[in-house]
Each structure stands twice: as C-alpha cells, then as structure tokens.
C-alpha cells in the first residue's frame, strides 16, 4: 500500500543520498528532502558542480540515489517502476536541448508520443496536439524544418513543446536558459512559466537565472549536499 501522505504530492523525495566513488566515496547529496504539489513552481539554485543536475535527474528517475525514496503521485520509484512513471508523468527540458538534429521539429515534439506507442499519423490526436504546442511556442511554421537548422532559442522552444507533449504531471527543467542570450532567455522563461501555469503542472527548475528563480513559488539553495529554502 502506498503512503497516504505521499499521495497528496506530485513529487515527494525523502532523505536522498548520492555518493560517487573515485576511488573513495564522495557525497554529493546528503539527505535531501523535497515535496511538490500540483501546480507549484520550484527553483533550485546554487554554484556550478555541486549536484543540482544530479538531484534533478534523481527526481526524474534518470539516475538512482544511493539511498532514499522518491514517490511520483504517491507511487514509489523502484527499478521496475521508474521507466513507466517517467514516461507517463514527467517531461524534461535540458540545457543542451537533446534534439534529434536530422529529425523535423514536429518529429522531435512527437517523440514522447512515439515512445509511449501512441498513434502519431496526421489525423491522430497526438499529431494535432503537437501542432498546437508548436503554435504556442511560435514554431508551427517551422514544423517540417530539420532541427539542425534552428537557432538556439528555437531549439529550446522545440524542447519545451516536447516536454509538454504527453501532458505530464511534472516538468523538470535543467538550466533551460543556460545556452541562450538574455533576449531568448526571457522568451523561454515566459513560455515555460505560462505553459506550466495554465495547465496546472508542477515545475521544478535548476537555474542560475535569477529572474526565472524569482518568478517561481519557492526557491531552494543547494549547498554542501543540503537544500535550504531561500534564494541567491
């Protein structure tokens, strides 16, 4: 039976520890706990190289913690459940975009639907949803362009649309404006926060962007392997 308390959160992380061995143990995360409810936006800030991306990957089931517990919508993440929970409930946005360069913009946005084995032909609901998302981020006219022809800002807008493709409950964004100039960063911040808010999605973002962090409901600082609720 799942914990009734965990069921009230979209995400619950309890006492997350992450150690690397090279060759001695190096503790990156030292008992990190975090909860996030439906519709909340949370920023995680801190110096480079201290484990923010590692924490986000653990929250998104891309990495396993050394110890601790993650629950997604009240369901414990385990080796057997991680892939399904990630596929059904989590959307990702990465600093480096992670697009298929030779694939069209539309094809990249449709990728989560294909992975979930949804129909993606032109009359399918997934296809129409992808076009609506591209319209929302201002890229519908470039739907057939290969991703390699896009600017950095356009690539991140494509990645943003892809993150929302399967209507996930939780959006995890890792330095979404880290490779962009100020103008494009502002555009991505506006699109990301607007898309999450109007869909009532939970958003957790790792960022050095003070403007983005300030617009989130809560800000946490990661330092010495611990999260504290504060700001920069």
Residue frames as a rotation matrix with the C-alpha (Angstrom) as fourth column:
UNK 1
0.578 0.816 0.000 0.00
0.816 -0.578 0.000 0.00
0.000 0.000 -1.000 0.00
UNK 2
-0.224 -0.644 0.731 1.30
0.588 -0.688 -0.426 3.47
0.777 0.335 0.533 -0.86
UNK 3
-0.701 -0.130 -0.701 1.75
0.672 -0.447 -0.590 6.14
-0.237 -0.885 0.401 1.81
UNK 4
0.344 0.926 0.155 -1.41
0.937 -0.329 -0.115 8.29
-0.055 0.185 -0.981 2.03
UNK 5
0.423 -0.267 -0.866 0.72
0.162 -0.918 0.363 11.38
-0.891 -0.294 -0.345 2.70
UNK 6
-0.655 -0.752 0.080 2.75
0.164 -0.037 0.986 10.76
-0.738 0.658 0.147 -0.46
UNK 7
-0.312 0.606 0.732 -0.44
0.944 0.285 0.167 10.62
-0.107 0.743 -0.661 -2.50
UNK 8
0.655 0.595 -0.465 -1.14
0.572 -0.793 -0.209 14.30
-0.493 -0.130 -0.860 -1.75
UNK 9
0.120 -0.714 -0.690 2.05
-0.372 -0.677 0.635 15.35
-0.920 0.180 -0.347 -3.59
UNK 10
0.895 -0.007 -0.446 3.00
-0.436 0.200 -0.878 15.18
0.096 0.980 0.176 -7.24
UNK 11
0.205 -0.899 -0.388 6.57
0.030 0.402 -0.915 14.59
0.978 0.177 0.109 -6.04
UNK 12
0.890 -0.076 0.450 7.96
-0.457 -0.138 0.879 13.54
-0.005 -0.988 -0.157 -2.71
UNK 13
0.254 -0.885 -0.391 11.69
0.000 0.404 -0.915 12.97
0.967 0.232 0.102 -2.11
UNK 14
0.942 0.125 0.313 12.80
-0.313 -0.015 0.950 11.69
0.124 -0.992 0.025 1.28
UNK 15
0.551 -0.769 0.324 16.38
-0.374 0.120 0.920 11.69
-0.746 -0.628 -0.221 2.57
UNK 16
0.982 -0.183 0.053 18.05
0.120 0.382 -0.916 11.40
0.147 0.906 0.397 -0.84
UNK 17
0.371 -0.928 0.028 21.72
-0.313 -0.097 0.945 10.49
-0.874 -0.359 -0.326 -0.65
UNK 18
0.986 -0.165 -0.008 24.01
0.048 0.332 -0.942 10.26
0.158 0.929 0.335 -3.68
UNK 19
0.418 -0.904 0.096 27.60
-0.335 -0.055 0.940 9.10
-0.844 -0.425 -0.326 -3.45
UNK 20
0.858 -0.306 -0.412 30.20
-0.349 0.239 -0.906 8.64
0.376 0.922 0.098 -6.15
UNK 21
0.726 -0.636 0.262 33.32
0.132 0.502 0.855 6.53
-0.675 -0.586 0.448 -5.77
UNK 22
0.902 -0.378 0.209 36.55
0.155 -0.168 -0.974 7.78
0.403 0.910 -0.093 -7.37
UNK 23
-0.448 0.188 -0.874 38.07
0.009 0.979 0.206 5.72
0.894 0.084 -0.440 -5.72
UNK 24
-0.908 0.157 -0.389 36.85
0.406 0.098 -0.908 6.91
-0.104 -0.983 -0.153 -2.31
UNK 25
-0.018 0.998 0.062 33.25
0.999 0.015 0.044 7.84
0.043 0.063 -0.997 -1.54
UNK 26
-0.985 -0.162 0.054 32.26
0.163 -0.986 0.024 11.41
0.049 0.032 0.998 -2.41
UNK 27
-0.270 0.941 -0.205 28.89
0.853 0.136 -0.503 12.52
-0.446 -0.311 -0.840 -1.05
UNK 28
-0.849 0.043 0.527 27.09
0.333 -0.731 0.596 14.88
0.411 0.682 0.606 -3.45
UNK 29
-0.027 0.900 0.435 23.65
-0.465 -0.397 0.791 14.81
0.885 -0.181 0.429 -1.83
UNK 30
-0.879 -0.415 -0.236 23.36
0.055 0.403 -0.914 14.32
0.474 -0.816 -0.331 1.92
UNK 31
-0.620 0.695 -0.363 19.81
0.731 0.344 -0.589 13.53
-0.285 -0.631 -0.722 2.89
UNK 32
-0.954 0.277 -0.118 17.88
-0.301 -0.876 0.377 15.89
0.001 0.395 0.919 0.61
UNK 33
-0.467 0.879 0.100 14.11
0.769 0.459 -0.444 16.02
-0.436 -0.130 -0.890 1.09
UNK 34
-0.909 0.220 -0.355 11.63
-0.349 -0.867 0.356 17.91
-0.229 0.448 0.864 -1.08
UNK 35
-0.327 0.860 0.392 7.90
0.709 0.497 -0.499 17.88
-0.624 0.114 -0.773 -1.77
UNK 36
-0.949 0.091 -0.302 5.97
-0.260 -0.769 0.584 19.49
-0.179 0.633 0.753 -4.62
UNK 37
-0.252 0.945 0.209 2.22
0.266 0.275 -0.924 19.83
-0.930 -0.177 -0.321 -5.02
UNK 38
0.003 0.384 0.923 0.14
0.989 0.134 -0.060 20.16
-0.147 0.914 -0.379 -8.16
UNK 39
0.726 0.367 0.581 0.67
0.566 -0.800 -0.202 23.50
0.391 0.475 -0.788 -9.90
UNK 40
0.767 -0.497 -0.406 3.69
0.104 -0.528 0.843 24.58
-0.634 -0.688 -0.353 -7.83
UNK 41
0.729 -0.667 0.152 6.84
0.118 -0.095 -0.988 26.05
0.674 0.739 0.010 -9.37
UNK 42
0.862 -0.502 -0.077 10.12
0.123 0.059 0.991 25.45
-0.493 -0.863 0.112 -7.56
UNK 43
0.683 -0.728 -0.059 13.60
-0.369 -0.274 -0.888 26.74
0.631 0.628 -0.456 -8.40
UNK 44
0.807 -0.573 -0.147 16.81
0.478 0.486 0.731 25.05
-0.347 -0.660 0.666 -7.23
UNK 45
0.809 -0.545 0.221 19.84
-0.283 -0.691 -0.665 27.33
0.515 0.476 -0.713 -7.28
UNK 46
0.762 -0.633 0.140 23.48
0.029 0.249 0.968 27.09
-0.647 -0.733 0.208 -6.23
UNK 47
0.037 -0.867 -0.497 27.02
-0.764 -0.345 0.545 27.07
-0.644 0.360 -0.675 -7.53
UNK 48
0.505 0.051 -0.862 28.02
-0.764 0.492 -0.418 25.01
0.403 0.869 0.287 -10.56
UNK 49
-0.178 -0.661 -0.729 29.17
-0.352 0.735 -0.580 21.45
0.919 0.154 -0.364 -9.97
UNK 50
-0.718 -0.126 0.685 27.56
-0.694 0.047 -0.719 20.89
0.058 -0.991 -0.122 -6.57
UNK 51
-0.943 0.272 0.190 24.92
0.238 0.954 -0.185 18.36
-0.231 -0.129 -0.964 -7.63
UNK 52
-0.372 0.862 -0.344 21.87
-0.573 -0.505 -0.646 20.33
-0.731 -0.043 0.682 -8.81
UNK 53
-0.095 0.319 -0.943 21.59
-0.955 0.238 0.177 18.44
0.281 0.917 0.282 -12.10
UNK 54
-0.852 -0.236 -0.468 22.25
-0.109 0.953 -0.282 15.14
0.513 -0.190 -0.837 -10.32
UNK 55
-0.788 0.614 0.034 19.39
-0.017 0.034 -0.999 15.90
-0.615 -0.788 -0.016 -7.94
UNK 56
-0.093 0.790 -0.607 17.07
-0.872 -0.359 -0.333 16.77
-0.480 0.498 0.722 -10.83
UNK 57
-0.364 -0.107 -0.925 18.00
-0.713 0.671 0.203 13.55
0.599 0.734 -0.321 -12.64
UNK 58
-0.984 0.031 -0.178 17.22
0.139 0.758 -0.637 11.56
0.115 -0.651 -0.750 -9.49
UNK 59
-0.504 0.852 -0.140 13.87
-0.314 -0.332 -0.889 13.32
-0.804 -0.405 0.435 -9.07
UNK 60
0.147 0.547 -0.824 13.12
-0.961 -0.117 -0.249 12.45
-0.232 0.829 0.508 -12.70
UNK 61
0.674 0.102 0.732 14.16
-0.212 0.975 0.059 8.79
-0.708 -0.195 0.679 -12.29
UNK 62
0.812 -0.462 -0.356 17.05
-0.380 0.044 -0.924 9.19
0.443 0.886 -0.140 -14.77
UNK 63
-0.392 -0.912 -0.124 19.53
-0.380 0.283 -0.880 8.31
0.838 -0.298 -0.458 -12.01
UNK 64
0.520 0.508 -0.686 19.19
0.391 0.573 0.721 6.17
0.759 -0.643 0.099 -8.92
UNK 65
0.488 -0.356 0.797 20.06
-0.751 -0.636 0.176 7.57
0.445 -0.685 -0.578 -5.49
UNK 66
-0.622 -0.715 -0.320 22.49
-0.341 0.615 -0.711 5.74
0.705 -0.334 -0.626 -3.23
UNK 67
-0.689 0.531 -0.493 19.70
0.724 0.509 -0.465 5.75
0.004 -0.678 -0.735 -0.66
UNK 68
-0.764 0.518 -0.385 16.41
-0.320 -0.822 -0.471 7.50
-0.560 -0.236 0.794 -0.03
UNK 69
-0.390 0.759 0.521 12.93
0.743 0.594 -0.309 7.35
-0.544 0.266 -0.796 -1.51
UNK 70
-0.917 0.210 -0.338 11.17
-0.363 -0.789 0.495 9.06
-0.163 0.577 0.800 -4.42
UNK 71
-0.346 0.871 0.350 7.39
0.638 0.492 -0.592 9.00
-0.688 0.019 -0.726 -4.90
UNK 72
-0.979 0.174 -0.102 5.59
-0.190 -0.628 0.754 10.23
0.067 0.758 0.649 -8.01
UNK 73
-0.205 0.978 0.032 1.87
-0.764 -0.180 0.620 10.78
0.612 0.103 0.784 -7.37
UNK 74
0.374 0.358 0.856 2.11
-0.904 0.346 0.250 8.52
-0.206 -0.867 0.453 -4.35
UNK 75
0.994 -0.039 -0.099 3.85
0.005 0.944 -0.329 5.69
0.106 0.327 0.939 -6.22
UNK 76
0.495 -0.865 0.082 7.32
-0.232 -0.040 0.972 4.68
-0.837 -0.500 -0.221 -5.06
UNK 77
0.599 -0.428 -0.677 10.03
-0.764 -0.051 -0.643 4.75
0.241 0.902 -0.357 -7.69
UNK 78
0.394 -0.494 0.775 11.81
-0.224 0.766 0.602 1.42
-0.892 -0.411 0.191 -7.99
UNK 79
-0.689 -0.710 -0.145 13.96
-0.338 0.137 0.931 -0.18
-0.641 0.691 -0.334 -10.69
UNK 80
-0.692 0.464 0.553 10.86
0.666 0.706 0.241 -1.91
-0.278 0.535 -0.798 -12.03
UNK 81
0.337 0.936 -0.098 8.58
0.851 -0.348 -0.393 1.17
-0.402 0.049 -0.914 -11.99
UNK 82
-0.230 -0.515 -0.826 10.98
0.263 -0.850 0.457 4.01
-0.937 -0.112 0.331 -12.93
UNK 83
-0.955 -0.212 0.209 10.58
0.245 -0.157 0.957 3.84
-0.170 0.965 0.202 -16.71
UNK 84
-0.268 0.936 0.229 6.79
0.863 0.128 0.489 3.73
0.428 0.329 -0.842 -16.65
UNK 85
0.376 0.392 -0.840 6.49
0.786 -0.615 0.065 6.54
-0.491 -0.684 -0.539 -14.10
UNK 86
-0.493 -0.647 -0.582 8.92
0.168 -0.727 0.665 8.69
-0.854 0.230 0.467 -16.11
UNK 87
-0.911 0.139 0.387 7.13
0.399 0.068 0.914 8.01
0.101 0.988 -0.118 -19.39
UNK 88
-0.109 0.993 0.038 3.64
0.880 0.079 0.469 8.68
0.463 0.084 -0.883 -18.01
UNK 89
0.670 0.520 -0.531 4.20
0.742 -0.501 0.445 11.55
-0.035 -0.692 -0.721 -15.61
UNK 90
0.260 -0.686 -0.679 7.41
0.318 -0.603 0.732 13.52
-0.912 -0.407 0.061 -16.32
UNK 91
0.858 -0.099 0.503 8.53
0.462 -0.279 -0.842 15.91
0.224 0.955 -0.194 -19.04
UNK 92
0.240 -0.884 -0.402 12.15
0.721 -0.114 0.683 17.08
-0.650 -0.454 0.610 -19.33
UNK 93
0.956 -0.159 0.248 13.87
0.063 -0.711 -0.700 20.21
0.288 0.684 -0.670 -20.65
UNK 94
0.462 -0.868 -0.185 17.67
0.808 0.326 0.491 20.15
-0.365 -0.376 0.852 -20.86
UNK 95
0.320 -0.449 -0.834 20.25
-0.127 -0.893 0.431 22.91
-0.939 -0.032 -0.343 -21.25
UNK 96
-0.684 -0.714 -0.148 21.74
-0.296 0.087 0.951 21.20
-0.667 0.694 -0.271 -24.33
UNK 97
-0.194 0.757 -0.624 18.28
-0.971 -0.239 0.011 20.70
-0.140 0.608 0.782 -25.94
UNK 98
-0.693 -0.165 0.702 18.85
-0.187 0.981 0.047 16.98
-0.696 -0.099 -0.711 -26.75
UNK 99
0.451 0.798 -0.398 17.01
-0.624 -0.036 -0.780 17.14
-0.638 0.601 0.482 -30.07
UNK 100
0.127 -0.348 0.929 17.44
0.645 0.741 0.189 14.74
-0.754 0.575 0.318 -32.98
UNK 101
-0.351 -0.397 -0.848 19.21
-0.140 -0.873 0.466 17.12
-0.926 0.282 0.251 -35.35
UNK 102
-0.992 -0.073 -0.105 18.20
-0.115 0.156 0.981 15.39
-0.055 0.985 -0.163 -38.60
UNK 103
-0.455 0.890 -0.028 14.58
0.890 0.454 -0.035 14.96
-0.018 -0.041 -0.999 -37.49
UNK 104
-0.245 0.448 0.860 11.95
0.327 -0.797 0.508 17.62
0.912 0.406 0.049 -38.15
UNK 105
-0.803 0.054 0.594 10.77
-0.496 -0.614 -0.614 19.99
0.331 -0.787 0.520 -35.46
UNK 106
0.227 0.970 0.085 7.41
-0.924 0.187 0.333 18.23
0.308 -0.154 0.939 -35.46
UNK 107
0.405 -0.135 -0.904 9.08
-0.026 0.987 -0.159 14.83
0.914 0.088 0.396 -35.30
UNK 108
-0.708 -0.703 -0.075 11.05
0.112 -0.006 -0.994 15.88
0.698 -0.712 0.083 -32.23
UNK 109
-0.550 0.572 0.608 7.93
-0.827 -0.475 -0.300 17.12
0.117 -0.668 0.735 -30.45
UNK 110
0.477 0.797 -0.372 6.12
-0.763 0.585 0.275 13.88
0.437 0.152 0.887 -31.30
UNK 111
-0.360 -0.749 -0.557 8.93
-0.412 0.663 -0.625 11.71
0.837 0.004 -0.548 -29.89
UNK 112
-0.816 0.071 0.574 7.42
-0.544 0.244 -0.803 11.23
-0.197 -0.967 -0.160 -26.40
UNK 113
0.258 0.966 0.008 4.15
-0.862 0.234 -0.449 10.09
-0.436 0.109 0.894 -28.01
UNK 114
0.367 -0.202 -0.908 6.04
-0.646 0.647 -0.405 7.60
0.669 0.735 0.107 -30.17
UNK 115
-0.734 -0.679 -0.011 7.93
-0.424 0.471 -0.774 6.27
0.530 -0.564 -0.633 -27.14
UNK 116
-0.592 0.609 0.528 4.56
-0.558 0.163 -0.814 5.84
-0.582 -0.776 0.244 -25.40
UNK 117
-0.913 0.150 0.380 3.37
0.352 0.763 0.543 3.95
-0.209 0.629 -0.749 -28.52
UNK 118
0.016 0.904 -0.428 0.63
0.093 -0.427 -0.899 6.45
-0.996 -0.025 -0.091 -29.32
UNK 119
0.294 0.166 0.941 -0.60
0.940 0.128 -0.316 6.88
-0.173 0.978 -0.118 -32.87
UNK 120
-0.155 -0.439 -0.885 1.18
0.251 -0.884 0.395 9.85
-0.956 -0.161 0.247 -34.49
UNK 121
-0.483 0.053 0.874 -0.29
0.875 0.044 0.481 9.92
-0.013 0.998 -0.068 -38.03
UNK 122
-0.918 -0.033 0.395 -1.72
0.131 -0.966 0.224 13.20
0.374 0.257 0.891 -39.34
UNK 123
-0.049 0.980 0.194 -5.26
-0.236 -0.200 0.951 12.50
0.971 0.000 0.241 -38.15
UNK 124
-0.056 -0.023 -0.998 -4.21
0.791 0.609 -0.059 11.36
0.609 -0.793 -0.016 -34.67
UNK 125
0.913 0.408 -0.016 -4.86
0.310 -0.666 0.678 13.39
0.266 -0.624 -0.735 -31.54
UNK 126
0.380 -0.856 -0.350 -1.13
0.635 -0.033 0.772 13.32
-0.672 -0.516 0.531 -30.76
UNK 127
-0.391 -0.503 0.771 -0.29
0.916 -0.291 0.275 14.89
0.085 0.814 0.574 -34.12
UNK 128
0.315 0.609 0.728 -2.83
0.478 -0.764 0.433 17.67
0.820 0.211 -0.532 -33.60
UNK 129
0.918 -0.023 -0.397 -1.62
0.372 -0.300 0.878 18.24
-0.139 -0.954 -0.266 -30.04
UNK 130
-0.024 -1.000 0.000 1.97
0.859 -0.021 0.512 18.58
-0.512 0.013 0.859 -31.29
UNK 131
-0.307 -0.028 0.951 0.91
0.756 -0.614 0.226 21.22
0.578 0.789 0.209 -33.82
UNK 132
0.743 0.627 0.236 -0.94
0.318 -0.640 0.700 23.15
0.589 -0.445 -0.674 -31.10
UNK 133
0.663 -0.578 -0.476 2.14
0.544 -0.065 0.837 23.08
-0.514 -0.814 0.271 -28.90
UNK 134
-0.362 -0.817 0.449 4.31
0.913 -0.214 0.347 24.31
-0.187 0.536 0.823 -31.76
UNK 135
0.106 0.495 0.862 1.85
0.558 -0.747 0.360 27.09
0.823 0.443 -0.355 -32.39
UNK 136
0.915 0.275 -0.295 2.01
0.384 -0.365 0.849 28.02
0.126 -0.890 -0.439 -28.71
UNK 137
0.319 -0.882 -0.347 5.81
0.491 -0.160 0.857 28.37
-0.811 -0.443 0.382 -28.84
UNK 138
0.536 0.004 -0.844 5.72
-0.462 -0.836 -0.297 30.17
-0.707 0.549 -0.446 -32.20
UNK 139
-0.540 -0.840 -0.054 7.19
-0.563 0.313 0.765 27.40
-0.625 0.443 -0.642 -34.33
UNK 140
0.288 0.731 0.618 4.24
0.067 0.629 -0.775 25.94
-0.955 0.265 0.132 -36.22
UNK 141
0.859 0.038 -0.511 5.55
-0.472 -0.326 -0.819 27.42
-0.198 0.944 -0.263 -39.48
UNK 142
-0.080 -0.965 -0.251 8.82
-0.973 0.131 -0.192 25.57
0.218 0.229 -0.949 -38.94
UNK 143
0.510 0.399 0.762 7.24
-0.666 0.743 0.057 22.21
-0.544 -0.537 0.645 -38.14
UNK 144
0.982 -0.075 0.175 8.87
0.166 0.784 -0.598 20.50
-0.092 0.616 0.782 -41.15
UNK 145
0.505 -0.860 0.077 12.31
-0.694 -0.458 -0.556 22.06
0.513 0.227 -0.828 -40.69
UNK 146
0.345 -0.495 -0.797 15.10
0.538 0.800 -0.264 19.73
0.769 -0.338 0.543 -39.53
UNK 147
0.894 0.077 -0.441 16.15
0.438 -0.354 0.827 20.66
-0.092 -0.932 -0.350 -36.01
UNK 148
-0.004 -0.998 -0.058 19.73
0.924 -0.025 0.381 21.32
-0.381 -0.052 0.923 -37.13
UNK 149
-0.342 -0.091 0.935 18.55
0.695 -0.695 0.187 24.48
0.633 0.713 0.301 -38.94
UNK 150
0.713 0.701 0.000 17.10
0.490 -0.499 0.715 26.08
0.501 -0.510 -0.699 -35.82
UNK 151
-0.062 -0.651 0.757 18.70
-0.416 -0.673 -0.612 28.77
0.907 -0.352 -0.229 -33.68
UNK 152
-0.878 -0.333 -0.343 19.44
0.164 0.465 -0.870 28.02
0.449 -0.820 -0.354 -30.02
UNK 153
-0.738 0.655 0.164 16.29
-0.561 -0.460 -0.689 29.79
-0.375 -0.600 0.706 -28.89
UNK 154
0.077 0.778 -0.624 14.19
-0.955 0.237 0.178 27.89
0.286 0.582 0.761 -31.42
UNK 155
-0.381 -0.280 -0.881 15.72
-0.113 0.960 -0.257 24.59
0.918 0.001 -0.398 -30.32
UNK 156
-0.997 0.002 -0.083 14.80
0.082 0.134 -0.988 25.27
0.009 -0.991 -0.133 -26.72
UNK 157
-0.362 0.928 -0.081 11.26
-0.877 -0.369 -0.308 26.24
-0.316 -0.041 0.948 -27.71
UNK 158
0.040 0.304 -0.952 11.04
-0.645 0.736 0.208 22.91
0.763 0.605 0.226 -29.55
UNK 159
-0.718 -0.388 -0.578 12.32
0.165 0.712 -0.683 21.11
0.676 -0.585 -0.447 -26.45
UNK 160
-0.861 0.465 0.206 9.75
-0.411 -0.396 -0.821 22.94
-0.300 -0.792 0.532 -24.34
UNK 161
0.026 0.899 -0.438 6.92
-0.992 0.077 0.099 21.83
0.123 0.432 0.894 -26.61
UNK 162
-0.176 -0.173 -0.969 8.26
-0.270 0.955 -0.121 18.27
0.947 0.240 -0.215 -26.49
UNK 163
-0.964 -0.267 0.007 8.27
-0.069 0.224 -0.972 18.31
0.258 -0.937 -0.234 -22.67
UNK 164
-0.527 0.837 0.151 4.52
-0.630 -0.265 -0.730 19.01
-0.571 -0.479 0.667 -22.60
UNK 165
-0.630 0.242 -0.738 3.68
-0.672 0.306 0.674 16.55
0.390 0.920 -0.030 -25.41
UNK 166
-0.524 0.399 -0.753 2.32
0.298 0.914 0.276 13.72
0.798 -0.080 -0.598 -23.25
UNK 167
0.311 0.698 0.645 0.58
-0.346 -0.549 0.761 16.06
0.885 -0.460 0.071 -20.78
UNK 168
-0.309 -0.515 -0.800 2.90
0.525 0.609 -0.595 15.14
0.793 -0.603 0.082 -17.87
UNK 169
0.751 0.560 -0.349 2.16
0.568 -0.279 0.775 15.99
0.337 -0.780 -0.527 -14.26
UNK 170
0.620 -0.646 -0.446 5.72
0.248 -0.377 0.892 17.12
-0.745 -0.663 -0.073 -13.55
UNK 171
0.858 -0.423 0.292 8.06
0.177 -0.290 -0.941 19.25
0.482 0.859 -0.173 -15.66
UNK 172
0.573 -0.764 -0.296 11.78
0.457 -0.003 0.890 19.14
-0.680 -0.645 0.347 -14.82
UNK 173
0.912 -0.253 0.323 13.96
0.152 -0.523 -0.838 21.81
0.381 0.814 -0.439 -16.43
UNK 174
0.457 -0.845 -0.278 17.76
0.735 0.183 0.652 21.72
-0.501 -0.502 0.705 -16.13
UNK 175
-0.388 -0.618 -0.684 19.26
0.192 -0.780 0.595 25.16
-0.902 0.099 0.421 -16.86
UNK 176
0.301 0.611 0.732 16.73
0.801 0.254 -0.541 25.81
-0.517 0.750 -0.413 -19.65
UNK 177
0.998 0.047 0.049 18.26
0.065 -0.849 -0.524 29.21
0.017 0.526 -0.850 -20.46
UNK 178
0.527 -0.849 -0.052 21.89
0.165 0.042 0.985 28.29
-0.834 -0.527 0.162 -19.82
UNK 179
-0.367 -0.680 0.635 22.86
0.753 0.184 0.632 28.34
-0.547 0.710 0.444 -23.52
UNK 180
0.267 0.622 0.736 20.79
0.919 -0.395 0.001 31.38
0.292 0.676 -0.677 -24.50
UNK 181
-0.775 -0.457 0.437 21.29
0.355 -0.887 -0.296 35.12
0.522 -0.075 0.849 -24.63
UNK 182
-0.906 0.370 -0.206 19.23
0.048 -0.393 -0.918 37.46
-0.420 -0.842 0.339 -22.46
UNK 183
-0.469 0.761 -0.447 16.51
-0.879 -0.449 0.159 38.06
-0.080 0.468 0.880 -25.05
UNK 184
-0.194 0.370 -0.909 15.93
-0.412 0.810 0.418 34.39
0.890 0.456 -0.004 -25.77
UNK 185
-0.876 -0.145 -0.459 16.20
0.336 0.500 -0.798 33.57
0.346 -0.854 -0.390 -22.06
UNK 186
-0.776 0.628 -0.052 13.35
-0.441 -0.601 -0.666 35.94
-0.450 -0.495 0.744 -21.29
UNK 187
-0.185 0.716 -0.673 11.24
-0.918 0.118 0.379 34.34
0.351 0.688 0.636 -24.01
UNK 188
-0.399 -0.027 -0.916 11.85
0.028 0.999 -0.041 30.82
0.916 -0.043 -0.398 -22.70
UNK 189
-0.986 0.043 -0.159 11.13
0.158 -0.034 -0.987 31.91
-0.048 -0.998 0.027 -19.11
UNK 190
-0.526 0.837 -0.154 7.81
-0.787 -0.547 -0.284 33.42
-0.322 -0.028 0.946 -20.18
UNK 191
-0.065 0.497 -0.865 6.80
-0.752 0.545 0.370 30.39
0.656 0.675 0.339 -22.26
UNK 192
-0.635 -0.265 -0.726 7.83
0.149 0.880 -0.451 27.85
0.758 -0.395 -0.519 -19.64
UNK 193
-0.961 0.256 -0.102 6.07
0.055 -0.184 -0.981 29.51
-0.270 -0.949 0.162 -16.73
UNK 194
-0.380 0.862 -0.336 2.98
-0.901 -0.427 -0.074 30.27
-0.207 0.274 0.939 -18.78
UNK 195
-0.190 0.274 -0.943 2.70
-0.561 0.758 0.333 26.74
0.806 0.592 0.010 -20.18
UNK 196
-0.782 -0.153 -0.605 3.07
0.342 0.705 -0.621 25.17
0.521 -0.692 -0.499 -16.73
UNK 197
-0.907 0.416 -0.060 0.71
-0.178 -0.510 -0.842 27.61
-0.381 -0.753 0.537 -15.02
UNK 198
-0.299 0.868 -0.397 -2.17
-0.953 -0.290 0.083 27.40
-0.043 0.404 0.914 -17.46
UNK 199
-0.003 0.252 -0.968 -2.02
-0.364 0.901 0.236 23.59
0.932 0.353 0.089 -17.41
UNK 200
0.658 0.216 0.721 -1.64
-0.739 0.005 0.673 23.50
0.142 -0.976 0.163 -13.60
UNK 201
0.657 -0.519 -0.547 1.57
0.255 0.836 -0.487 21.49
0.709 0.180 0.681 -13.90
UNK 202
0.859 -0.484 -0.166 4.25
0.121 -0.122 0.985 21.12
-0.497 -0.867 -0.046 -11.26
UNK 203
0.744 -0.642 0.183 7.53
0.050 -0.219 -0.974 22.68
0.666 0.735 -0.131 -12.36
UNK 204
0.736 -0.652 -0.183 10.97
0.227 -0.017 0.974 22.15
-0.638 -0.758 0.135 -10.84
UNK 205
0.863 -0.420 0.281 13.77
0.165 -0.292 -0.942 24.10
0.478 0.859 -0.183 -12.48
UNK 206
0.322 -0.869 -0.375 17.52
0.767 0.007 0.642 24.11
-0.555 -0.494 0.669 -11.84
UNK 207
0.663 0.031 0.748 18.81
0.591 -0.635 -0.497 27.54
0.460 0.772 -0.439 -12.80
UNK 208
-0.450 -0.752 -0.481 21.40
0.866 -0.500 -0.028 30.29
-0.220 -0.429 0.876 -12.44
UNK 209
-0.530 0.344 0.775 18.85
0.377 -0.723 0.579 32.71
0.759 0.599 0.254 -13.90
UNK 210
-0.938 0.107 -0.331 17.84
0.284 -0.312 -0.906 34.99
-0.200 -0.944 0.262 -11.02
UNK 211
-0.637 0.739 -0.218 14.85
-0.770 -0.617 0.161 36.36
-0.015 0.270 0.963 -12.92
UNK 212
-0.180 0.557 -0.811 13.44
-0.338 0.739 0.583 32.88
0.924 0.379 0.055 -13.52
UNK 213
-0.636 -0.121 -0.762 14.04
0.572 0.589 -0.571 31.77
0.518 -0.799 -0.305 -9.92
UNK 214
-0.968 0.223 -0.114 12.34
-0.086 -0.723 -0.685 34.89
-0.235 -0.653 0.720 -8.55
UNK 215
-0.408 0.859 -0.310 9.19
-0.869 -0.261 0.421 34.09
0.281 0.441 0.853 -10.53
UNK 216
-0.402 0.232 -0.886 8.84
0.114 0.972 0.203 30.61
0.909 -0.020 -0.417 -9.00
UNK 217
0.633 0.758 0.158 6.67
-0.120 -0.105 0.987 29.93
0.765 -0.643 0.025 -5.94
UNK 218
0.913 -0.391 0.118 9.60
-0.054 0.171 0.984 28.60
-0.405 -0.904 0.135 -3.92
UNK 219
0.527 -0.828 -0.193 13.38
-0.483 -0.105 -0.869 28.84
0.699 0.551 -0.455 -4.21
UNK 220
0.949 -0.301 0.097 15.82
0.101 0.579 0.809 26.36
-0.300 -0.757 0.580 -2.67
UNK 221
0.433 -0.890 -0.141 19.59
-0.870 -0.372 -0.324 26.70
0.236 0.263 -0.935 -2.41
UNK 222
0.947 -0.216 -0.239 21.69
0.238 0.969 0.068 23.54
0.217 -0.121 0.969 -2.73
UNK 223
0.283 -0.889 0.361 24.93
-0.716 -0.446 -0.536 23.80
0.637 -0.107 -0.763 -0.77
UNK 224
-0.612 -0.646 0.457 27.12
-0.789 0.456 -0.412 21.17
0.058 -0.612 -0.789 0.87
UNK 225
-0.899 0.213 -0.381 24.69
0.090 0.944 0.317 18.47
0.428 0.251 -0.868 -0.23
UNK 226
-0.532 0.725 -0.438 21.71
0.715 0.107 -0.691 20.04
-0.454 -0.681 -0.575 1.55
UNK 227
-0.312 0.541 0.781 18.67
0.585 -0.538 0.607 22.05
0.748 0.647 -0.149 0.40
UNK 228
-0.622 0.216 -0.752 17.69
0.600 -0.485 -0.636 25.19
-0.503 -0.847 0.172 2.25
UNK 229
0.263 0.818 0.511 14.62
0.962 -0.264 -0.072 27.27
0.076 0.511 -0.856 1.44
UNK 230
0.092 -0.268 -0.959 15.96
0.291 -0.914 0.283 30.64
-0.952 -0.305 -0.006 0.43
UNK 231
0.981 0.194 -0.011 17.33
0.052 -0.318 -0.947 32.33
-0.187 0.928 -0.322 -2.69
UNK 232
0.524 -0.831 0.185 20.58
0.405 0.052 -0.913 33.58
0.749 0.553 0.364 -4.08
